């Protein structure tokens, strides 16, 4: 018994020593890799190129599935780097390939589309397209992924596998990721990583969490039809405005009275349209909004109950209702769920790149992101990267006409992308 007991602890001690040594070697190798990549991306010439690319994209924003000039710019840069790509996918998207072509395949993703917003920030590279603006930082996302492409291409002989660069259109409500997947963007890919700029956190900071990170999102539009007439004789009408008002109030109960307080759901009305004259009860009214959820079960439940509530409230007031969830045009986004292994891998890389104190936990949010379609198919991790610099004149949030970013984020994002991909392939090769 004594000999066996001694042997067990002898073996355990050696395993611990091996594990510690292996981890130490991995940490040293990773630290060296991330420093080298970040130093390269911060080189004056490299940084100047990143800024020029980002500003050119920013000056000519394009809406979802209209990113023709943006796509051409990306292809021109890839051509200059000698990187092969497949195009088009999902109308304007493309997937570039760096490495041997052999497995494993790891993917990095950037979205491309702008928003229908008039830029109000006065600077040299303000949007030149009226009514359109990169107000969510997708211009920075493209630039950071192109920066990663350059870093990866410079280190292509060291890649122990293949990196796919996914340049995706139509993120802003149009489920571009779904159509990229449909066109084969993930074929053969075993894991994927993505970044999104965040103006709420300082430049040089990363935030995310394992498991559920962002909500799923869907939309609805409803038309309630009654019988119009003069406001002086309401009893001869069937007032759709009253039915609409009661429906909106009843919809709020789906969260306040039908949902477990510990479960996250949201139902919000975004618009109401009905009538034009002050003394006329209209025949029809329109309204619509969004609902958000953290599971497929919640999605199905809310969808069913929204339809039932609106139809029932309309019937109570002797009106009729038609509800459209617009799934043929605006596909519902599933929740964004980070795979624990890929999250931990990216967290380690981020800590090596920026320091442990610069990688923080992000609270779960009811915002939505179509990166979720990738995460639904393969192991994935999605991180926020800070762009807030207090010396800047504007630090407004996403989708604001005053949105700006600190361009010092560009080399950080580029090197983070590249380091996550290279080290993932290295880790897989060691298995």
LOGUSE-260159 format. One record per residue: x, y, z of N, C-alpha, C in turn. Coordinates in pm, whole numbers, padded with zeros to 5 digits, always signed. Atoms other than C-alpha are relative to their C-alpha. Layout:
<rs>
XYZXYZXYZ ...
</rs>
This chain:
<rs>
+00084-00121+00000+00000+00000+00000+00086+00124+00000 -00089-00116-00009+00282+00238+00093+00069+00028-00132 -00068-00018+00128+00466+00179-00238-00095+00060-00104 +00098-00052+00096+00151+00237-00442-00033+00146+00029 +00032-00138-00042+00073+00552-00242+00111+00095-00043 -00116-00082+00037+00426+00684-00301+00004+00019-00153 -00005-00007+00145+00409+00602-00674-00105+00096-00055 +00108-00089+00044+00075+00784-00711+00043+00147+00013 -00041-00139-00018+00216+01105-00565+00121+00037-00085 -00114-00022+00089+00538+01065-00763-00050+00033-00141 +00056-00021+00133+00333+01042-01087-00074+00134-00006 +00076-00126-00003+00105+01328-00984+00093+00120-00004 -00096-00111-00003+00403+01551-00908+00061+00024-00137 -00059-00014+00132+00559+01481-01246-00101+00055-00102 +00102-00054+00088+00230+01549-01423-00018+00150+00022 +00014-00142-00032+00199+01881-01242+00118+00080-00054 -00120-00067+00050+00557+01972-01330-00006+00012-00151 +00010-00003+00146+00499+01876-01695-00103+00104-00045 +00106-00094+00036+00173+02074-01706+00047+00143+00018 -00048-00135-00027+00336+02377-01549+00105+00042-00102 -00104-00030+00097+00634+02357-01783-00059+00025-00138 +00065-00015+00130+00412+02310-02087-00075+00133-00009 +00074-00126-00001+00191+02602-01985+00095+00118-00007 -00098-00109+00002+00497+02817-01921+00059+00020-00137 -00054-00008+00136+00639+02734-02262-00102+00061-00095 +00107-00056+00085+00302+02809-02425-00012+00149+00021 +00014-00142-00032+00280+03142-02242+00114+00081-00060 -00114-00073+00055+00631+03244-02346-00011+00012-00152 +00014+00000+00145+00567+03147-02707-00111+00098-00042 +00113-00088+00032+00231+03330-02709+00036+00146+00021 -00040-00138-00028+00373+03643-02547+00091+00053-00110 -00093-00040+00105+00651+03651-02805-00074+00026-00131 +00078-00013+00122+00402+03600-03090-00082+00128+00001 +00089-00117-00004+00157+03867-02977+00078+00130-00003 -00082-00121+00001+00431+04124-02911+00052+00029-00140 -00053-00016+00135+00581+04062-03253-00107+00051-00096 +00108-00041+00088+00245+04096-03428-00045+00143+00028 +00043-00136-00036+00144+04409-03235+00105+00103-00039 -00107-00092+00040+00482+04571-03292-00002+00023-00152 +00006-00012+00146+00451+04499-03665-00117+00090-00042 +00119-00077+00038+00099+04644-03680+00011+00146+00042 -00016-00139-00047+00207+04956-03488+00115+00072-00069 -00104-00064+00079+00498+05021-03721-00061+00116-00078 +00055-00123+00058+00454+05369-03867-00056-00022-00140 +00046+00023+00137+00424+05249-04227-00127-00084-00001 +00116+00090-00009+00179+04969-04136-00121+00076+00053 +00109-00077-00059-00032+05199-03917-00054+00104-00097 +00044-00097+00100-00040+05463-04189-00089-00065-00105 +00081+00074+00096-00171+05203-04432-00137-00034+00058 +00127+00031-00065-00439+05091-04184-00093+00122+00002 +00082-00121-00007-00560+05448-04138-00051+00041-00137 +00044-00037+00136-00571+05516-04512-00113-00090-00047 +00103+00095+00041-00775+05202-04573-00131+00031+00072 +00121-00026-00077-01020+05276-04293-00068+00129-00045 +00058-00129+00038-01070+05638-04400-00063-00005-00139 +00057+00014+00134-01129+05542-04762-00135-00071+00008 +00127+00071-00018-01397+05295-04655-00103+00092+00065 +00092-00088-00072-01547+05552-04419-00060+00107-00091 +00047-00106+00089-01577+05815-04694-00109-00048-00096 +00096+00052+00098-01784+05584-04916-00078-00117+00060 +00079+00105-00065-02028+05392-04695-00107-00056-00093 +00102+00065+00081-02266+05142-04853-00090-00084+00089 +00098+00072-00082-02582+04986-04712+00005-00151-00029 +00001+00147+00007-02656+04614-04672-00023-00053-00141 +00002+00066+00131-02594+04404-04986+00019+00097-00116 -00037-00097+00103-02493+04720-05175+00150+00032+00007 -00140-00032-00029-02126+04704-05067+00093-00031-00116 -00077+00033+00120-01991+04686-05424+00137+00068+00000 -00127-00072-00003-01723+04955-05390+00087-00048+00115 -00073+00052-00117-01626+04828-05044+00061-00136-00032 -00049+00132+00038-01593+04475-05178+00116+00011-00098 -00108-00020+00097-01380+04599-05466+00127+00047+00070 -00117-00045-00075-01149+04781-05224+00067-00116+00073 -00055+00116-00071-01107+04465-05018+00074-00091-00097 -00063+00089+00098-01030+04258-05327+00129+00060-00055 -00122-00067+00048-00778+04517-05448+00114-00016+00101 -00103+00016-00104-00594+04503-05115+00048-00144+00009 -00038+00141-00004-00600+04123-05112+00087-00037-00120 -00081+00025+00120-00467+04115-05469+00142+00052+00020 -00133-00059-00021-00181+04344-05369+00083-00081+00097 -00070+00084-00098-00096+04105-05085+00024-00141-00053 -00016+00134+00056-00110+03799-05311-00085-00104+00070 +00090+00090-00074-00401+03647-05116-00116-00040-00089 +00110+00050+00081-00652+03427-05295-00132+00014+00076 +00131-00014-00062-01026+03466-05234-00107-00054-00092 +00118+00043+00073-01365+03338-05339-00102+00113+00006 +00092-00112+00008-01615+03599-05459-00086-00016-00125 +00070-00056-00117-01901+03679-05463-00074-00107+00080 +00087+00076-00086-02079+03520-05170-00100+00099+00060 +00106-00088-00052-02411+03666-05048+00004+00136-00070 +00002-00117+00089-02398+03917-05339+00131+00078-00001 -00119-00086-00001-02104+04131-05223+00110-00051+00093 -00099+00052-00095-01918+03919-04966+00108-00081-00066 -00109+00085+00050-01597+03722-05006+00069-00070+00115 -00077+00076-00098-01382+03468-04826+00141-00019-00055 -00140+00014+00039-01004+03489-04850+00064-00118+00073 -00067+00117-00057-00766+03200-04778+00150+00026+00011 -00144-00014-00024-00419+03215-04622+00050-00128+00066 -00056+00121-00059-00204+02912-04547+00016-00110-00102 -00030+00114+00087-00139+02569-04685-00121-00056-00071 +00122+00060+00053-00501+02486-04760-00038-00127+00074 +00026+00121-00077-00472+02189-04525-00078+00032+00126 +00068-00014-00128-00685+02134-04218+00104+00009+00113 +00131-00058-00030-00751+02266-03962-00019+00136-00065 +00035-00131+00053-00933+02570-04099-00064+00082+00112 +00052-00091-00102-00995+02862-03866-00042+00130-00069 +00052-00118+00069-01202+03167-03964+00001+00125+00088 +00012-00132-00060-01195+03538-03881-00104+00077-00080 +00111-00064+00071-01493+03759-03965-00005+00152+00022 +00028-00144-00009-01563+04127-04040-00124+00029-00082 +00118-00043+00075-01893+04286-04145+00032+00128-00076 -00039-00102+00097-01900+04545-04423-00097+00117-00014 +00104-00097+00036-02226+04743-04429-00004+00121+00092 +00019-00125-00074-02299+05099-04321-00148+00017+00034 +00136-00026-00045-02619+05261-04192-00060+00121-00072 +00065-00117+00063-02877+05505-04336-00008+00118+00097 -00012-00110-00097-02757+05788-04109+00086+00110-00061 -00078-00114+00048-02632+06135-04201+00110+00032+00101 -00110-00028-00093-02287+06187-04050+00004+00149+00037 -00006-00137-00049-02264+06501-03834+00135+00034+00062 -00136-00027-00048-01899+06471-03735+00077+00070-00111 -00074-00075+00100-01696+06734-03917+00149-00036+00009 -00142+00032+00008-01357+06595-04015+00036-00025-00146 -00050+00007+00138-01144+06554-04323-00057-00117-00078 +00043+00121+00070-01274+06205-04401-00147-00033+00029 +00144+00015-00019-01644+06259-04332-00062-00071-00120 +00071+00070+00108-01885+06044-04536-00033+00094-00115 +00029-00079+00119-01916+06172-04891-00135-00039-00063 +00128+00047+00051-02249+05992-04942-00111+00049+00093 +00108-00055-00082-02553+06183-04816-00091-00110+00054 +00093+00093-00061-02766+05990-04572+00056-00136+00032 -00062+00130-00030-02517+05705-04527+00126+00024+00083 -00114-00018-00090-02252+05657-04260+00041-00133+00062 -00048+00113-00081-02034+05394-04096-00012+00041+00147 +00029-00042-00136-02196+05459-03759+00004-00116+00099 -00011+00116-00090-02130+05113-03614+00141-00059-00002 -00139+00043-00002-01759+05076-03687+00037-00111-00094 -00034+00108+00092-01776+04824-03969+00117+00035-00090 -00119-00042+00074-01518+05031-04156+00126-00041+00074 -00114+00043-00082-01281+04958-03867+00013-00153-00001 -00003+00147+00002-01378+04588-03868+00068-00051-00128 -00061+00039+00128-01287+04556-04238+00150+00026+00005 -00142-00040-00002-00960+04741-04183+00081-00091+00090 -00073+00089-00092-00860+04528-03884+00020-00138-00061 -00015+00131+00062-00926+04209-04080+00098+00004-00117 -00102-00016+00105-00726+04339-04377+00139+00011+00062 -00127-00006-00072-00451+04422-04129+00045-00138+00043 -00032+00138-00037-00468+04066-04000+00043-00079-00122 -00039+00069+00124-00450+03944-04360+00146+00026-00033 -00138-00036+00030-00125+04132-04407+00096-00068+00097 -00085+00065-00101+00021+03998-04080+00007-00150-00026 +00003+00145+00024-00087+03643-04160+00076-00037-00126 -00072+00027+00125+00046+03660-04515+00150+00012+00022 -00143-00014-00031+00381+03780-04379+00053-00118+00081 -00039+00115-00082+00381+03473-04150-00059-00130-00054 +00072+00115+00056+00215+03226-04387+00080-00129+00009 -00083+00121-00008+00511+02984-04374-00006-00063+00139 +00009+00050-00138+00452+02948-03998-00138-00059+00031 +00136+00046-00026+00081+02863-04030-00008-00152-00008 +00011+00145-00006+00008+02506-03928-00144-00041-00034 +00137+00022+00044-00319+02498-04117-00040+00115-00091 +00053-00099+00092-00540+02748-04297-00090+00099+00073 +00087-00104-00056-00703+03078-04204-00091+00053-00110 +00100-00055+00091-01024+03190-04374-00040+00139+00051 +00040-00136-00035-01107+03562-04376-00137+00027-00061 +00139-00014+00044-01482+03617-04396-00039+00148+00001 +00046-00138+00015-01581+03961-04526-00148-00006-00036 +00144+00027+00007-01957+03969-04477-00084+00125-00020 +00094-00111+00016-02229+04204-04607-00120-00014+00093 +00136+00009-00053-02566+04286-04456-00016-00041+00145 +00019+00034-00142-02517+04262-04080-00114+00077+00064 +00093-00091-00067-02746+04554-03994-00147-00037-00024 +00139+00041+00006-03072+04365-03964-00035-00092-00115 +00031+00078+00120-03044+04167-04289+00062-00139+00000 -00047+00138-00015-02878+03848-04161+00100-00042-00106 -00101+00032+00100-02583+03862-04399+00078-00127+00032 -00072+00121-00039-02410+03588-04199-00074-00125-00045 +00081+00115+00042-02695+03349-04275+00024-00029-00148 -00016+00019+00145-02653+03405-04649+00144-00036-00036 -00139+00042+00021-02273+03375-04628+00014-00151+00027 -00003+00142-00033-02317+03037-04460-00068-00081-00110 +00076+00068+00107-02575+02938-04722+00084-00014-00125 -00086+00004+00119-02319+03018-04993+00133-00070+00024 -00116+00085-00024-02054+02803-04826+00116+00062+00075 -00111-00069-00066-01846+03049-04621+00062-00083+00113 -00053+00080-00112-01809+02800-04333+00037-00142-00039 -00031+00138+00041-01754+02485-04538+00144-00036+00037 -00132+00047-00041-01463+02299-04379+00059+00074+00117 -00052-00079-00112-01414+02562-04106-00043-00063+00132 +00035+00064-00126-01400+02423-03753-00023+00097+00115 +00024-00099-00106-01405+02744-03544+00016+00140-00060 -00002-00136+00054-01445+03122-03590+00010+00101+00113 -00018-00108-00098-01357+03446-03409-00039+00132-00064 +00038-00131+00051-01495+03798-03444+00019+00109+00103 -00015-00118-00086-01442+04148-03304-00104+00105-00038 +00086-00116+00026-01674+04448-03269+00049+00117+00084 -00045-00118-00076-01562+04798-03173-00107+00041+00100 +00091-00044-00106-01713+04940-02854+00045+00136+00050 -00039-00135-00041-01706+05318-02791-00020+00027+00149 +00023-00019-00143-01805+05267-02426+00120-00038+00084 -00114+00046-00078-01476+05107-02322+00130+00053-00062 -00122-00064+00047-01121+05244-02349+00074-00081-00106 -00088+00064+00097-00893+05170-02641+00104-00083+00074 -00095+00089-00069-00671+04876-02547-00069-00092+00098 +00078+00086-00088-00952+04691-02367-00083-00096-00083 +00086+00100+00061-01133+04371-02463-00104-00045+00102 +00104+00049-00090-01463+04247-02320-00081-00110-00069 +00087+00106+00048-01662+03927-02361-00035-00088+00118 +00031+00098-00104-01795+03630-02165-00027-00134-00065 +00035+00131+00054-01836+03256-02212-00151-00019+00003 +00143+00028+00001-02181+03124-02298-00080+00113-00064 +00086-00103+00061-02474+03357-02382+00058+00140+00019 -00056-00135-00004-02342+03703-02469-00103+00103-00046 +00096-00094+00056-02609+03873-02682-00131-00073-00033 +00132+00058+00022-02980+03818-02739-00025-00032-00146 +00056+00015+00132-03160+03684-03038-00102+00110-00022 +00090-00111+00030-03383+03933-03215-00087-00032-00121 +00091+00013+00112-03688+03926-03439-00092+00123-00002 +00083-00119+00017-03933+04186-03569-00140-00039-00045 +00136+00024+00047-04302+04215-03643-00064+00131-00044 +00078-00113+00052-04541+04443-03828-00145-00044+00003 +00141+00035-00010-04916+04451-03768-00088+00109-00062 +00101-00091+00052-05213+04608-03945-00133-00036+00066 +00133+00019-00059-05540+04650-03756-00100+00078-00084 +00101-00062+00086-05845+04719-03970-00134+00006+00073 +00131-00018-00059-06169+04860-03837-00096+00061-00100 +00093-00073+00086-06436+05089-03975+00016+00148+00033 -00025-00141-00024-06350+05455-04015-00128+00082+00001 +00114-00090-00001-06577+05751-03969+00032+00131+00070 -00018-00131-00062-06628+06098-03825+00017-00014+00151 -00028+00008-00143-06495+06156-03476-00120+00040+00085 +00119-00043-00075-06831+06310-03376-00100-00114+00019 +00092+00113-00012-07010+05975-03422+00079-00131+00012 -00087+00119-00016-06764+05712-03287-00078-00131+00008 +00077+00124-00014-07046+05464-03220-00032-00065-00134 +00022+00057+00134-07085+05418-03595+00129-00051-00064 -00130+00049+00049-06717+05326-03632+00041-00123+00078 -00068+00105-00077-06501+05036-03522+00145+00047+00008 -00121-00080-00013-06201+05226-03389+00126-00087+00011 -00122+00082-00008-05871+05054-03475+00106+00060+00092 -00097-00062-00091-05676+05307-03265-00017-00053+00141 +00025+00057-00132-05844+05180-02948+00054-00143+00007 -00050+00138+00004-05766+04820-03050+00151-00003+00005 -00146-00008+00000-05406+04915-03122+00053+00036+00139 -00044-00044-00132-05371+05092-02787-00006-00113+00102 +00016+00111-00094-05504+04793-02593+00099-00112-00032 -00097+00103+00039-05280+04557-02793+00139+00033+00051 -00133-00041-00046-04969+04758-02709+00014-00020+00150 -00004+00020-00146-05055+04754-02338+00008-00148+00033 +00002+00144-00027-05131+04382-02346+00133-00066-00034 -00129+00059+00038-04801+04305-02521+00104+00015+00109 -00097-00019-00108-04609+04446-02225-00012-00108+00108 +00022+00104-00101-04762+04175-02007+00072-00131-00035 -00071+00123+00039-04578+03908-02208+00131-00012+00077 -00122+00002-00081-04267+04006-02013-00033+00013+00148 +00024-00030-00143-04408+04146-01689-00082-00106+00072 +00087+00096-00066-04664+03869-01626+00007-00142-00054 -00007+00135+00057-04579+03571-01847+00142-00055-00005 -00140+00042+00008-04202+03554-01819+00060-00011+00139 -00076+00016-00125-03994+03419-01531+00090+00122+00017 -00084-00118-00020-03827+03728-01379+00149-00025-00017 -00141+00033+00016-03495+03543-01402+00036-00031-00146 -00025+00024+00142-03533+03492-01779-00003+00133-00075 -00012-00127+00072-03436+03766-02023-00084-00001-00128 +00080-00021+00121-03698+03877-02275-00034+00148-00011 +00039-00139+00024-03792+04211-02432-00102+00003-00113 +00093-00032+00110-04092+04326-02637-00010+00152-00006 +00001-00145+00013-04067+04681-02769-00073+00041-00128 +00067-00057+00116-04293+04880-03002+00084+00116-00051 -00088-00101+00058-04089+05092-03239-00069+00108-00080 +00069-00102+00078-04346+05273-03448-00151-00023+00003 +00146+00004+00011-04718+05354-03471-00040+00099-00108 +00048-00087+00107-04891+05497-03778-00152-00018-00014 +00144+00014+00016-05260+05577-03812-00070+00133-00007 +00080-00121+00012-05484+05852-03936+00081+00122-00039 -00062-00126+00040-05412+06200-04068-00079+00121+00049 +00085-00113-00041-05708+06423-03978-00033-00010+00149 +00028-00003-00143-05782+06532-03621-00143-00040+00032 +00141+00028-00026-06156+06474-03658-00053-00122-00075 +00039+00121+00071-06155+06141-03842+00061-00123+00067 -00050+00130-00048-06127+05789-03699+00039-00082-00122 -00047+00069+00122-05915+05597-03953-00054-00141-00010 +00042+00139+00021-06004+05265-04104+00107-00099+00043 -00110+00092-00035-05660+05109-04049+00111+00074+00075 -00121-00050-00066-05356+05159-03829+00108-00106-00011 -00114+00091+00006-05009+05007-03849+00088+00021+00121 -00103-00015-00103-04756+04938-03579+00093-00121-00005 -00094+00112+00001-04457+04717-03519+00114+00022+00098 -00111-00010-00094-04149+04648-03316+00090-00121-00004 -00098+00108-00009-03895+04396-03201-00023-00080+00128 -00001+00079-00123-03878+04110-02954+00131-00075+00008 -00133+00054-00022-03565+03968-02801-00004-00112+00103 +00009+00125-00074-03483+03639-02635+00138-00063+00012 -00129+00068-00021-03204+03414-02510-00007-00150-00031 +00011+00141+00035-03335+03077-02633-00101-00016-00112 +00094+00027+00109-03522+02923-02924-00141-00020+00055 +00131+00019-00063-03803+02830-02683-00068+00135+00025 +00053-00134-00024-03846+03196-02586-00044+00065-00131 +00036-00054+00131-03849+03294-02952-00136-00053-00044 +00126+00061+00045-04127+03050-03036-00117+00046+00084 +00108-00042-00090-04331+03147-02731-00041+00144-00028 +00033-00140+00022-04307+03522-02788-00067+00021-00136 +00059-00013+00133-04386+03487-03158-00148-00042+00002 +00137+00048-00008-04700+03285-03086-00089+00095+00079 +00081-00085-00087-04819+03512-02805-00020+00140-00058 +00017-00131+00065-04758+03837-02998-00113-00008-00101 +00107+00017+00099-04981+03707-03275-00135-00014+00069 +00126+00023-00070-05249+03589-03031-00052+00128+00065 +00041-00121-00072-05252+03912-02830-00056+00104-00097 +00045-00102+00095-05283+04142-03132-00131-00040-00065 +00125+00045+00064-05550+03931-03304-00117+00004+00097 +00108+00003-00100-05749+03892-02982-00047+00140+00037 +00038-00137-00033-05740+04261-02890-00075+00066-00116 +00073-00052+00116-05849+04348-03243-00142-00054-00001 +00133+00062+00003-06139+04102-03223-00091+00056+00110 +00078-00056-00110-06251+04238-02885-00066+00132-00041 +00051-00130+00043-06299+04577-03052-00061-00007-00140 +00069+00025+00127-06467+04423-03359+00082+00048-00120 -00092-00028+00110-06163+04482-03578+00069-00129-00040 -00080+00116+00044-05936+04243-03766+00147+00039-00001 -00145-00028-00004-05557+04211-03756+00075-00098-00088 -00094+00082+00077-05284+04081-03983+00139+00028+00054 -00134-00016-00057-04939+04019-03833+00101-00064-00092 -00106+00048+00088-04625+03979-04040+00132+00002+00077 -00129+00007-00067-04300+03859-03882+00118+00018-00097 -00097-00042+00102-04114+03942-04205+00122-00092-00010 -00114+00091-00004-03897+03632-04184+00060-00025-00138 -00055+00017+00134-03858+03618-04562+00096+00112-00036 -00086-00114+00029-03689+03961-04560+00100+00027+00113 -00085-00030-00117-03551+04007-04207+00003-00122+00090 -00007+00125-00075-03454+03668-04073+00028+00030+00147 -00030-00019-00142-03464+03645-03693+00143-00042+00032 -00136+00033-00042-03119+03647-03532-00006-00090+00123 -00007+00081-00122-03045+03365-03287+00088+00070+00104 -00091-00057-00101-02871+03448-02956+00146-00028-00037 -00144+00020+00020-02493+03491-02974+00056-00070+00123 -00049+00082-00112-02340+03218-02759+00146-00037-00025 -00143+00028+00012-01964+03198-02709+00031-00142+00047 -00046+00134-00038-01814+02850-02707+00108+00016+00107 -00095-00022-00110-01621+02815-02378+00146-00020-00038 -00139+00028+00037-01307+02669-02538+00057+00112-00087 -00048-00106+00089-01279+02932-02813+00007+00132+00078 -00004-00121-00085-01365+03207-02562+00128+00002+00084 -00119+00006-00086-01087+03092-02325+00127+00019-00082 -00117-00017+00088-00842+03071-02614+00020+00147-00034 -00009-00141+00036-00920+03426-02728+00034+00086+00122 -00030-00074-00123-00911+03550-02369+00149-00007+00033 -00144+00017-00028-00560+03407-02322+00083+00086-00096 -00073-00080+00098-00444+03573-02643-00014+00149+00032 +00022-00140-00035-00601+03904-02543+00079+00042+00122 -00078-00029-00120-00435+03887-02202+00148+00011-00031 -00140-00006+00042-00100+03818-02364+00027+00128-00080 -00017-00117+00087-00153+04103-02612-00006+00130+00078 +00029-00128-00065-00284+04371-02376+00018+00000+00151 -00009+00011-00145-00235+04242-02021-00130-00054+00058 +00118+00065-00057-00472+04043-01800-00107+00099+00045 +00096-00098-00051-00633+04354-01652-00076+00071-00112 +00065-00065+00114-00731+04470-02001-00103-00090-00068 +00102+00091+00053-00953+04168-02072-00103-00022+00110 +00101-00004-00104-01278+04200-01880-00125-00077-00042 +00126+00068+00027-01610+04020-01848-00104+00101-00048 +00106-00085+00054-01891+04168-02053-00134-00052+00052 +00132+00048-00043-02243+04154-01905-00082-00045-00120 +00089+00042+00107-02506+03976-02109-00085+00120-00042 +00074-00114+00052-02688+04225-02333-00113-00047-00089 +00113+00035+00086-03020+04222-02515+00016+00057-00141 -00033-00033+00138-02857+04372-02822+00023-00127-00080 -00014+00118+00086-02828+04135-03119+00107+00022-00105 -00112-00005+00095-02557+04052-03372-00006-00126-00085 +00018+00119+00084-02568+03821-03673+00122-00091-00004 -00107+00097-00023-02234+03665-03580-00059-00127+00062 +00068+00113-00065-02478+03441-03391-00026-00116-00097 +00023+00108+00096-02546+03247-03713+00123-00089-00012 -00124+00080+00002-02180+03138-03722+00010-00085+00127 -00013+00069-00129-02184+03051-03351-00101-00113+00015 +00101+00105-00002-02494+02840-03411+00050-00125-00072 -00048+00111+00084-02302+02624-03662+00128-00064+00052 -00131+00051-00042-01948+02592-03521+00045+00072+00127 -00053-00070-00117-01752+02680-03204+00049+00140-00038 -00027-00139+00036-01714+03059-03198+00021+00084+00125 -00016-00098-00108-01610+03354-02985-00008+00140-00060 +00022-00136+00044-01712+03718-03021+00040+00094+00113 -00052-00091-00102-01530+03998-02837-00024+00145-00040 +00005-00144+00020-01582+04371-02796+00141+00056+00020 -00132-00062-00011-01273+04587-02849-00019+00151+00014 +00023-00139-00034-01256+04935-02697+00056+00099-00100 -00044-00107+00091-01231+05252-02908-00018+00136+00065 +00027-00127-00065-01292+05519-02647+00130+00068+00044 -00114-00083-00039-01032+05794-02607-00057+00131+00052 +00064-00116-00063-01132+06068-02364+00046+00133-00058 -00047-00125+00059-00928+06326-02554-00077+00033-00127 +00076-00024+00122-01160+06288-02854-00124+00083+00030 +00112-00093-00022-01441+06539-02900-00133-00071+00011 +00128+00071-00001-01713+06277-02946+00022-00145+00039 -00007+00141-00039-01762+05945-02772-00141-00059+00000 +00137+00049+00010-02119+05876-02880-00001-00149-00033 +00013+00143+00022-02247+05521-02903-00031-00037-00143 +00032+00053+00132-02328+05300-03198-00126+00065-00056 +00117-00048+00075-02578+05420-03460-00032+00147+00030 +00016-00144-00021-02526+05784-03369+00066+00074-00115 -00066-00080+00104-02453+06051-03634+00130+00064+00047 -00123-00055-00058-02175+06163-03398+00102-00109+00036 -00087+00113-00034-02009+05819-03377+00141+00021-00057 -00140-00003+00044-01628+05823-03393+00075-00114+00069 -00085+00100-00066-01351+05577-03311+00143+00054+00012 -00143-00027-00014-00994+05604-03188+00073-00097-00092 -00065+00087+00099-00788+05472-03480+00118-00079+00056 -00103+00083-00063-00527+05338-03237-00049-00143+00021 +00053+00135-00013-00760+05038-03215+00039-00087-00119 -00020+00078+00123-00672+04932-03571+00114-00101+00011 -00106+00101-00012-00331+04771-03504-00027-00103+00109 +00034+00095-00108-00465+04615-03182-00093-00108-00055 +00093+00097+00056-00756+04452-03364+00064-00089-00104 -00068+00079+00103-00539+04341-03655+00087-00108+00063 -00090+00098-00064-00283+04173-03429-00077-00101+00084 +00083+00094-00077-00554+04021-03207-00057-00107-00092 +00050+00096+00099-00718+03859-03510+00109-00100-00039 -00107+00085+00051-00387+03727-03639+00052-00096+00107 -00054+00083-00108-00264+03600-03302-00097-00110+00039 +00101+00103-00033-00590+03418-03225+00005-00112-00103 -00001+00102+00106-00573+03240-03562+00128-00084+00004 -00127+00073+00003-00202+03149-03555+00011-00095+00119 -00016+00083-00120-00207+03022-03197-00103-00112+00004 +00098+00108+00007-00528+02825-03257+00054-00115-00085 -00055+00104+00088-00363+02639-03545+00117-00070+00067 -00111+00061-00073-00052+02583-03331-00051-00097+00105 +00056+00086-00105-00261+02441-03046-00057-00128-00060 +00059+00117+00062-00447+02207-03282+00108-00095-00050 -00109+00084+00051-00119+02084-03428+00067-00079+00111 -00063+00068-00113-00001+01989-03079-00083-00115+00053 +00089+00103-00053-00302+01765-03014+00037-00137-00057 
</rs>
